[in-house]
Amino acid sequence: MTETGTMALTLALSVIVLMTDHLGGGHGIFLVMIICLPLVATVGSNVIQMGYRKATGKKFFEIAPLHHHFEAIGWPSYKVTMRYWVISIICAILGIIIAGLAL
């Protein structure tokens, strides 16, 4: 995803979190884990990889973070990027819906 892709994704999801915070009457910020799920999964894959390697001496993923693992198993980088964007959009919409229901 490179630095530019990660920055754009983080910025877009941060705007959605701030919008849901306003929409949810100040409680939308608690939806950050849902809205930012792709970023949380990326960071979580690093934690899993390090913990598993320390515990067993083997790698859990081919390479961490998660989007590089997908590239290592043969997915082209454009496919990984597009799937991250689609999942991010779905998570953002889900967060907006949940924030709207909290009214």
N, CA, C and O atoms as CSV, one atom per row, in Angstrom:
chain,resi,resn,atom,element,x,y,z
A,1,MET,N,N,0.826,-1.204,0.000
A,1,MET,CA,C,0.000,0.000,0.000
A,1,MET,C,C,0.863,1.256,0.000
A,1,MET,O,O,0.370,2.327,-0.356
A,2,THR,N,N,2.058,1.168,0.365
A,2,THR,CA,C,3.014,2.266,0.463
A,2,THR,C,C,2.536,3.340,1.434
A,2,THR,O,O,1.430,3.283,1.971
A,3,GLU,N,N,3.385,4.289,1.631
A,3,GLU,CA,C,3.084,5.376,2.572
A,3,GLU,C,C,1.899,6.208,2.101
A,3,GLU,O,O,1.052,6.594,2.906
A,4,THR,N,N,1.832,6.486,0.799
A,4,THR,CA,C,0.751,7.310,0.274
A,4,THR,C,C,-0.601,6.631,0.445
A,4,THR,O,O,-1.570,7.285,0.830
A,5,GLY,N,N,-0.686,5.343,0.170
A,5,GLY,CA,C,-1.944,4.619,0.323
A,5,GLY,C,C,-2.387,4.541,1.771
A,5,GLY,O,O,-3.570,4.690,2.077
A,6,THR,N,N,-1.440,4.308,2.655
A,6,THR,CA,C,-1.769,4.231,4.074
A,6,THR,C,C,-2.219,5.584,4.611
A,6,THR,O,O,-3.168,5.664,5.391
A,7,MET,N,N,-1.540,6.638,4.196
A,7,MET,CA,C,-1.916,7.983,4.648
A,7,MET,C,C,-3.319,8.354,4.155
A,7,MET,O,O,-4.119,8.896,4.917
A,8,ALA,N,N,-3.617,8.067,2.889
A,8,ALA,CA,C,-4.933,8.386,2.340
A,8,ALA,C,C,-6.021,7.583,3.037
A,8,ALA,O,O,-7.079,8.123,3.360
A,9,LEU,N,N,-5.772,6.298,3.271
A,9,LEU,CA,C,-6.748,5.447,3.947
A,9,LEU,C,C,-6.968,5.913,5.383
A,9,LEU,O,O,-8.107,5.973,5.848
A,10,THR,N,N,-5.898,6.239,6.080
A,10,THR,CA,C,-6.014,6.718,7.457
A,10,THR,C,C,-6.772,8.035,7.524
A,10,THR,O,O,-7.618,8.222,8.399
A,11,LEU,N,N,-6.476,8.943,6.612
A,11,LEU,CA,C,-7.169,10.224,6.587
A,11,LEU,C,C,-8.653,10.050,6.301
A,11,LEU,O,O,-9.489,10.655,6.972
A,12,ALA,N,N,-8.983,9.232,5.317
A,12,ALA,CA,C,-10.387,9.008,4.970
A,12,ALA,C,C,-11.145,8.384,6.140
A,12,ALA,O,O,-12.256,8.810,6.455
A,13,LEU,N,N,-10.556,7.387,6.779
A,13,LEU,CA,C,-11.229,6.737,7.902
A,13,LEU,C,C,-11.316,7.654,9.122
A,13,LEU,O,O,-12.281,7.579,9.882
A,14,SER,N,N,-10.329,8.506,9.313
A,14,SER,CA,C,-10.382,9.466,10.419
A,14,SER,C,C,-11.515,10.465,10.231
A,14,SER,O,O,-12.192,10.829,11.192
A,15,VAL,N,N,-11.720,10.904,9.006
A,15,VAL,CA,C,-12.833,11.813,8.718
A,15,VAL,C,C,-14.156,11.124,9.009
A,15,VAL,O,O,-15.060,11.738,9.576
A,16,ILE,N,N,-14.284,9.864,8.632
A,16,ILE,CA,C,-15.516,9.109,8.906
A,16,ILE,C,C,-15.730,8.979,10.413
A,16,ILE,O,O,-16.859,9.108,10.887
A,17,VAL,N,N,-14.661,8.726,11.171
A,17,VAL,CA,C,-14.787,8.621,12.633
A,17,VAL,C,C,-15.274,9.943,13.218
A,17,VAL,O,O,-16.154,9.948,14.079
A,18,LEU,N,N,-14.719,11.053,12.768
A,18,LEU,CA,C,-15.141,12.361,13.285
A,18,LEU,C,C,-16.587,12.667,12.885
A,18,LEU,O,O,-17.330,13.269,13.660
A,19,MET,N,N,-16.985,12.258,11.685
A,19,MET,CA,C,-18.381,12.460,11.266
A,19,MET,C,C,-19.334,11.651,12.138
A,19,MET,O,O,-20.384,12.153,12.539
A,20,THR,N,N,-18.975,10.394,12.434
A,20,THR,CA,C,-19.853,9.568,13.248
A,20,THR,C,C,-19.871,10.047,14.689
A,20,THR,O,O,-20.866,9.856,15.388
A,21,ASP,N,N,-18.795,10.661,15.145
A,21,ASP,CA,C,-18.786,11.213,16.498
A,21,ASP,C,C,-19.820,12.325,16.603
A,21,ASP,O,O,-20.540,12.411,17.598
A,22,HIS,N,N,-19.895,13.157,15.604
A,22,HIS,CA,C,-20.896,14.226,15.582
A,22,HIS,C,C,-22.295,13.644,15.405
A,22,HIS,O,O,-23.237,14.071,16.072
A,23,LEU,N,N,-22.429,12.668,14.503
A,23,LEU,CA,C,-23.725,12.051,14.229
A,23,LEU,C,C,-24.251,11.282,15.433
A,23,LEU,O,O,-25.453,11.289,15.698
A,24,GLY,N,N,-23.362,10.623,16.159
A,24,GLY,CA,C,-23.766,9.800,17.294
A,24,GLY,C,C,-23.861,10.558,18.596
A,24,GLY,O,O,-23.951,9.945,19.659
A,25,GLY,N,N,-23.843,11.870,18.539
A,25,GLY,CA,C,-23.979,12.660,19.753
A,25,GLY,C,C,-22.787,12.543,20.676
A,25,GLY,O,O,-22.949,12.590,21.896
A,26,GLY,N,N,-21.601,12.391,20.131
A,26,GLY,CA,C,-20.400,12.300,20.949
A,26,GLY,C,C,-19.976,10.891,21.281
A,26,GLY,O,O,-18.946,10.696,21.924
A,27,HIS,N,N,-20.750,9.895,20.855
A,27,HIS,CA,C,-20.415,8.501,21.156
A,27,HIS,C,C,-19.838,7.765,19.958
A,27,HIS,O,O,-19.472,6.595,20.068
A,28,GLY,N,N,-19.753,8.432,18.823
A,28,GLY,CA,C,-19.260,7.795,17.609
A,28,GLY,C,C,-17.792,7.454,17.646
A,28,GLY,O,O,-17.339,6.593,16.890
A,29,ILE,N,N,-17.041,8.103,18.501
A,29,ILE,CA,C,-15.607,7.835,18.586
A,29,ILE,C,C,-15.334,6.408,19.054
A,29,ILE,O,O,-14.258,5.866,18.803
A,30,PHE,N,N,-16.301,5.803,19.731
A,30,PHE,CA,C,-16.140,4.425,20.185
A,30,PHE,C,C,-16.217,3.431,19.020
A,30,PHE,O,O,-15.894,2.254,19.181
A,31,LEU,N,N,-16.641,3.905,17.861
A,31,LEU,CA,C,-16.738,3.053,16.680
A,31,LEU,C,C,-15.437,2.994,15.897
A,31,LEU,O,O,-15.392,2.401,14.820
A,32,VAL,N,N,-14.394,3.592,16.414
A,32,VAL,CA,C,-13.128,3.646,15.686
A,32,VAL,C,C,-12.588,2.253,15.383
A,32,VAL,O,O,-11.962,2.063,14.340
A,33,MET,N,N,-12.803,1.285,16.247
A,33,MET,CA,C,-12.305,-0.071,16.002
A,33,MET,C,C,-13.031,-0.730,14.830
A,33,MET,O,O,-12.435,-1.521,14.099
A,34,ILE,N,N,-14.305,-0.411,14.646
A,34,ILE,CA,C,-15.056,-0.950,13.512
A,34,ILE,C,C,-14.665,-0.219,12.234
A,34,ILE,O,O,-14.391,-0.846,11.211
A,35,ILE,N,N,-14.642,1.094,12.298
A,35,ILE,CA,C,-14.375,1.898,11.106
A,35,ILE,C,C,-12.945,1.682,10.610
A,35,ILE,O,O,-12.711,1.656,9.402
A,36,CYS,N,N,-12.012,1.532,11.503
A,36,CYS,CA,C,-10.599,1.381,11.126
A,36,CYS,C,C,-10.153,-0.072,11.154
A,36,CYS,O,O,-8.973,-0.345,11.377
A,37,LEU,N,N,-11.055,-0.998,10.936
A,37,LEU,CA,C,-10.728,-2.425,10.997
A,37,LEU,C,C,-9.567,-2.830,10.094
A,37,LEU,O,O,-8.726,-3.611,10.539
A,38,PRO,N,N,-9.464,-2.349,8.852
A,38,PRO,CA,C,-8.305,-2.743,8.033
A,38,PRO,C,C,-6.968,-2.298,8.633
A,38,PRO,O,O,-5.982,-3.031,8.558
A,39,LEU,N,N,-6.932,-1.121,9.218
A,39,LEU,CA,C,-5.698,-0.658,9.851
A,39,LEU,C,C,-5.412,-1.435,11.125
A,39,LEU,O,O,-4.258,-1.745,11.423
A,40,VAL,N,N,-6.464,-1.753,11.880
A,40,VAL,CA,C,-6.299,-2.548,13.097
A,40,VAL,C,C,-5.790,-3.950,12.735
A,40,VAL,O,O,-4.942,-4.502,13.436
A,41,ALA,N,N,-6.309,-4.524,11.640
A,41,ALA,CA,C,-5.864,-5.847,11.193
A,41,ALA,C,C,-4.394,-5.814,10.783
A,41,ALA,O,O,-3.654,-6.761,11.047
A,42,THR,N,N,-3.975,-4.741,10.144
A,42,THR,CA,C,-2.578,-4.618,9.733
A,42,THR,C,C,-1.655,-4.565,10.940
A,42,THR,O,O,-0.637,-5.257,10.980
A,43,VAL,N,N,-2.003,-3.754,11.911
A,43,VAL,CA,C,-1.193,-3.662,13.130
A,43,VAL,C,C,-1.273,-4.974,13.906
A,43,VAL,O,O,-0.268,-5.445,14.438
A,44,GLY,N,N,-2.453,-5.558,13.971
A,44,GLY,CA,C,-2.621,-6.836,14.665
A,44,GLY,C,C,-1.795,-7.946,14.045
A,44,GLY,O,O,-1.290,-8.815,14.756
A,45,SER,N,N,-1.650,-7.928,12.717
A,45,SER,CA,C,-0.840,-8.958,12.066
A,45,SER,C,C,0.625,-8.838,12.469
A,45,SER,O,O,1.321,-9.847,12.583
A,46,ASN,N,N,1.093,-7.626,12.683
A,46,ASN,CA,C,2.463,-7.444,13.176
A,46,ASN,C,C,2.624,-8.011,14.580
A,46,ASN,O,O,3.618,-8.671,14.882
A,47,VAL,N,N,1.647,-7.752,15.426
A,47,VAL,CA,C,1.693,-8.247,16.806
A,47,VAL,C,C,1.634,-9.773,16.828
A,47,VAL,O,O,2.378,-10.417,17.568
A,48,ILE,N,N,0.749,-10.348,16.014
A,48,ILE,CA,C,0.640,-11.811,15.941
A,48,ILE,C,C,1.953,-12.423,15.451
A,48,ILE,O,O,2.441,-13.404,16.011
A,49,GLN,N,N,2.513,-11.832,14.403
A,49,GLN,CA,C,3.761,-12.351,13.840
A,49,GLN,C,C,4.881,-12.339,14.877
A,49,GLN,O,O,5.607,-13.322,15.023
A,50,MET,N,N,5.019,-11.232,15.590
A,50,MET,CA,C,6.093,-11.130,16.583
A,50,MET,C,C,5.869,-12.085,17.749
A,50,MET,O,O,6.801,-12.757,18.190
A,51,GLY,N,N,4.641,-12.146,18.247
A,51,GLY,CA,C,4.342,-13.030,19.371
A,51,GLY,C,C,4.498,-14.494,19.007
A,51,GLY,O,O,5.062,-15.268,19.781
A,52,TYR,N,N,4.013,-14.881,17.856
A,52,TYR,CA,C,4.111,-16.274,17.412
A,52,TYR,C,C,5.560,-16.663,17.185
A,52,TYR,O,O,5.969,-17.774,17.522
A,53,ARG,N,N,6.338,-15.753,16.613
A,53,ARG,CA,C,7.750,-16.045,16.351
A,53,ARG,C,C,8.534,-16.198,17.654
A,53,ARG,O,O,9.401,-17.066,17.761
A,54,LYS,N,N,8.231,-15.356,18.642
A,54,LYS,CA,C,8.915,-15.476,19.937
A,54,LYS,C,C,8.523,-16.774,20.636
A,54,LYS,O,O,9.358,-17.409,21.280
A,55,ALA,N,N,7.251,-17.171,20.512
A,55,ALA,CA,C,6.769,-18.355,21.212
A,55,ALA,C,C,7.225,-19.660,20.549
A,55,ALA,O,O,7.577,-20.616,21.239
A,56,THR,N,N,7.219,-19.699,19.216
A,56,THR,CA,C,7.488,-20.962,18.526
A,56,THR,C,C,8.768,-20.956,17.691
A,56,THR,O,O,9.281,-22.018,17.337
A,57,GLY,N,N,9.278,-19.791,17.381
A,57,GLY,CA,C,10.444,-19.706,16.515
A,57,GLY,C,C,10.102,-19.776,15.036
A,57,GLY,O,O,10.996,-19.733,14.191
A,58,LYS,N,N,8.817,-19.884,14.714
A,58,LYS,CA,C,8.362,-19.950,13.324
A,58,LYS,C,C,7.552,-18.706,12.993
A,58,LYS,O,O,7.137,-17.962,13.881
A,59,LYS,N,N,7.334,-18.493,11.707
A,59,LYS,CA,C,6.521,-17.364,11.271
A,59,LYS,C,C,5.066,-17.800,11.112
A,59,LYS,O,O,4.793,-18.894,10.619
A,60,PHE,N,N,4.143,-16.954,11.524
A,60,PHE,CA,C,2.717,-17.213,11.352
A,60,PHE,C,C,2.288,-16.818,9.940
A,60,PHE,O,O,1.592,-17.577,9.266
A,61,PHE,N,N,2.701,-15.636,9.494
A,61,PHE,CA,C,2.454,-15.155,8.141
A,61,PHE,C,C,3.739,-15.295,7.337
A,61,PHE,O,O,4.825,-15.387,7.908
A,62,GLU,N,N,3.617,-15.311,6.013
A,62,GLU,CA,C,4.808,-15.324,5.170
A,62,GLU,C,C,5.691,-14.120,5.496
A,62,GLU,O,O,6.909,-14.232,5.638
A,63,ILE,N,N,5.034,-12.966,5.609
A,63,ILE,CA,C,5.707,-11.718,5.960
A,63,ILE,C,C,4.644,-10.807,6.565
A,63,ILE,O,O,3.483,-10.853,6.159
A,64,ALA,N,N,5.024,-10.005,7.506
A,64,ALA,CA,C,4.094,-9.051,8.095
A,64,ALA,C,C,4.496,-7.668,7.633
A,64,ALA,O,O,5.678,-7.457,7.363
A,65,PRO,N,N,3.612,-6.736,7.526
A,65,PRO,CA,C,2.193,-6.717,7.846
A,65,PRO,C,C,1.339,-7.491,6.836
A,65,PRO,O,O,1.832,-7.998,5.828
A,66,LEU,N,N,0.070,-7.558,7.139
A,66,LEU,CA,C,-0.869,-8.421,6.437
A,66,LEU,C,C,-0.905,-8.165,4.939
A,66,LEU,O,O,-0.967,-9.118,4.162
A,67,HIS,N,N,-0.867,-6.906,4.509
A,67,HIS,CA,C,-0.953,-6.652,3.076
A,67,HIS,C,C,0.289,-7.164,2.340
A,67,HIS,O,O,0.195,-7.519,1.166
A,68,HIS,N,N,1.425,-7.208,2.989
A,68,HIS,CA,C,2.612,-7.790,2.365
A,68,HIS,C,C,2.518,-9.309,2.325
A,68,HIS,O,O,3.064,-9.943,1.422
A,69,HIS,N,N,1.834,-9.891,3.292
A,69,HIS,CA,C,1.602,-11.343,3.283
A,69,HIS,C,C,0.787,-11.731,2.052
A,69,HIS,O,O,1.089,-12.719,1.383
A,70,PHE,N,N,-0.248,-10.943,1.760
A,70,PHE,CA,C,-1.065,-11.239,0.582
A,70,PHE,C,C,-0.243,-11.134,-0.703
A,70,PHE,O,O,-0.416,-11.932,-1.623
A,71,GLU,N,N,0.634,-10.164,-0.758
A,71,GLU,CA,C,1.511,-10.041,-1.929
A,71,GLU,C,C,2.486,-11.222,-1.993
A,71,GLU,O,O,2.803,-11.698,-3.084
A,72,ALA,N,N,2.957,-11.692,-0.856
A,72,ALA,CA,C,3.914,-12.808,-0.823
A,72,ALA,C,C,3.278,-14.122,-1.271
A,72,ALA,O,O,3.964,-15.000,-1.793
A,73,ILE,N,N,1.955,-14.257,-1.066
A,73,ILE,CA,C,1.308,-15.499,-1.499
A,73,ILE,C,C,0.799,-15.413,-2.940
A,73,ILE,O,O,0.164,-16.342,-3.438
A,74,GLY,N,N,1.087,-14.282,-3.608
A,74,GLY,CA,C,0.811,-14.223,-5.031
A,74,GLY,C,C,-0.216,-13.206,-5.502
A,74,GLY,O,O,-0.450,-13.095,-6.706
A,75,TRP,N,N,-0.833,-12.464,-4.599
A,75,TRP,CA,C,-1.789,-11.451,-5.039
A,75,TRP,C,C,-1.023,-10.260,-5.596
A,75,TRP,O,O,-0.021,-9.853,-5.007
A,76,PRO,N,N,-1.460,-9.692,-6.709
A,76,PRO,CA,C,-0.821,-8.460,-7.184
A,76,PRO,C,C,-1.133,-7.290,-6.246
A,76,PRO,O,O,-2.169,-7.274,-5.581
A,77,SER,N,N,-0.238,-6.328,-6.205
A,77,SER,CA,C,-0.392,-5.220,-5.251
A,77,SER,C,C,-1.658,-4.415,-5.504
A,77,SER,O,O,-2.271,-3.928,-4.554
A,78,TYR,N,N,-2.066,-4.261,-6.768
A,78,TYR,CA,C,-3.290,-3.504,-7.031
A,78,TYR,C,C,-4.519,-4.211,-6.472
A,78,TYR,O,O,-5.466,-3.550,-6.044
A,79,LYS,N,N,-4.521,-5.545,-6.469
A,79,LYS,CA,C,-5.652,-6.300,-5.931
A,79,LYS,C,C,-5.728,-6.138,-4.407
A,79,LYS,O,O,-6.812,-5.988,-3.844
A,80,VAL,N,N,-4.574,-6.169,-3.757
A,80,VAL,CA,C,-4.527,-5.982,-2.302
A,80,VAL,C,C,-5.031,-4.586,-1.947
A,80,VAL,O,O,-5.841,-4.430,-1.034
A,81,THR,N,N,-4.555,-3.577,-2.662
A,81,THR,CA,C,-4.955,-2.200,-2.396
A,81,THR,C,C,-6.452,-2.011,-2.603
A,81,THR,O,O,-7.124,-1.394,-1.776
A,82,MET,N,N,-6.970,-2.536,-3.694
A,82,MET,CA,C,-8.398,-2.379,-3.969
A,82,MET,C,C,-9.253,-3.101,-2.930
A,82,MET,O,O,-10.307,-2.598,-2.538
A,83,ARG,N,N,-8.817,-4.248,-2.491
A,83,ARG,CA,C,-9.594,-4.966,-1.465
A,83,ARG,C,C,-9.554,-4.233,-0.131
A,83,ARG,O,O,-10.547,-4.207,0.597
A,84,TYR,N,N,-8.416,-3.640,0.189
A,84,TYR,CA,C,-8.346,-2.821,1.404
A,84,TYR,C,C,-9.310,-1.640,1.304
A,84,TYR,O,O,-9.997,-1.318,2.274
A,85,TRP,N,N,-9.366,-0.999,0.149
A,85,TRP,CA,C,-10.284,0.126,-0.022
A,85,TRP,C,C,-11.736,-0.320,0.097
A,85,TRP,O,O,-12.536,0.352,0.748
A,86,VAL,N,N,-12.088,-1.449,-0.526
A,86,VAL,CA,C,-13.473,-1.936,-0.467
A,86,VAL,C,C,-13.849,-2.292,0.963
A,86,VAL,O,O,-14.925,-1.919,1.431
A,87,ILE,N,N,-12.981,-3.004,1.659
A,87,ILE,CA,C,-13.261,-3.354,3.054
A,87,ILE,C,C,-13.348,-2.097,3.909
A,87,ILE,O,O,-14.181,-2.026,4.813
A,88,SER,N,N,-12.513,-1.115,3.644
A,88,SER,CA,C,-12.556,0.153,4.386
A,88,SER,C,C,-13.876,0.873,4.164
A,88,SER,O,O,-14.452,1.417,5.107
A,89,ILE,N,N,-14.358,0.882,2.936
A,89,ILE,CA,C,-15.646,1.522,2.640
A,89,ILE,C,C,-16.774,0.798,3.360
A,89,ILE,O,O,-17.656,1.440,3.930
A,90,ILE,N,N,-16.757,-0.527,3.340
A,90,ILE,CA,C,-17.797,-1.304,4.030
A,90,ILE,C,C,-17.760,-1.021,5.523
A,90,ILE,O,O,-18.810,-0.827,6.135
A,91,CYS,N,N,-16.576,-0.993,6.123
A,91,CYS,CA,C,-16.450,-0.712,7.561
A,91,CYS,C,C,-16.900,0.710,7.881
A,91,CYS,O,O,-17.528,0.942,8.914
A,92,ALA,N,N,-16.584,1.664,7.004
A,92,ALA,CA,C,-17.004,3.050,7.228
A,92,ALA,C,C,-18.524,3.169,7.176
A,92,ALA,O,O,-19.126,3.832,8.022
A,93,ILE,N,N,-19.140,2.534,6.193
A,93,ILE,CA,C,-20.607,2.566,6.082
A,93,ILE,C,C,-21.245,1.892,7.292
A,93,ILE,O,O,-22.229,2.392,7.837
A,94,LEU,N,N,-20.695,0.774,7.707
A,94,LEU,CA,C,-21.213,0.086,8.893
A,94,LEU,C,C,-21.117,0.977,10.133
A,94,LEU,O,O,-22.044,1.022,10.941
A,95,GLY,N,N,-19.989,1.686,10.281
A,95,GLY,CA,C,-19.834,2.601,11.413
A,95,GLY,C,C,-20.823,3.747,11.379
A,95,GLY,O,O,-21.347,4.145,12.418
A,96,ILE,N,N,-21.086,4.285,10.189
A,96,ILE,CA,C,-22.074,5.368,10.050
A,96,ILE,C,C,-23.463,4.855,10.403
A,96,ILE,O,O,-24.226,5.548,11.076
A,97,ILE,N,N,-23.796,3.659,9.962
A,97,ILE,CA,C,-25.118,3.090,10.272
A,97,ILE,C,C,-25.266,2.886,11.778
A,97,ILE,O,O,-26.299,3.230,12.352
A,98,ILE,N,N,-24.245,2.330,12.418
A,98,ILE,CA,C,-24.307,2.094,13.871
A,98,ILE,C,C,-24.400,3.417,14.619
A,98,ILE,O,O,-25.139,3.521,15.598
A,99,ALA,N,N,-23.656,4.437,14.168
A,99,ALA,CA,C,-23.707,5.756,14.821
A,99,ALA,C,C,-25.093,6.370,14.630
A,99,ALA,O,O,-25.604,7.026,15.538
A,100,GLY,N,N,-25.696,6.171,13.482
A,100,GLY,CA,C,-27.036,6.689,13.235
A,100,GLY,C,C,-28.084,6.009,14.103
A,100,GLY,O,O,-29.057,6.640,14.515
A,101,LEU,N,N,-27.888,4.718,14.383
A,101,LEU,CA,C,-28.818,3.985,15.228
A,101,LEU,C,C,-28.696,4.380,16.700
A,101,LEU,O,O,-29.625,4.192,17.484
A,102,ALA,N,N,-27.532,4.930,17.060
A,102,ALA,CA,C,-27.292,5.317,18.447
A,102,ALA,C,C,-28.052,6.577,18.848
A,102,ALA,O,O,-28.114,6.926,20.027
A,103,LEU,N,N,-28.635,7.263,17.851
A,103,LEU,CA,C,-29.376,8.483,18.180
A,103,LEU,C,C,-30.536,8.130,18.986
A,103,LEU,O,O,-31.305,9.007,19.378
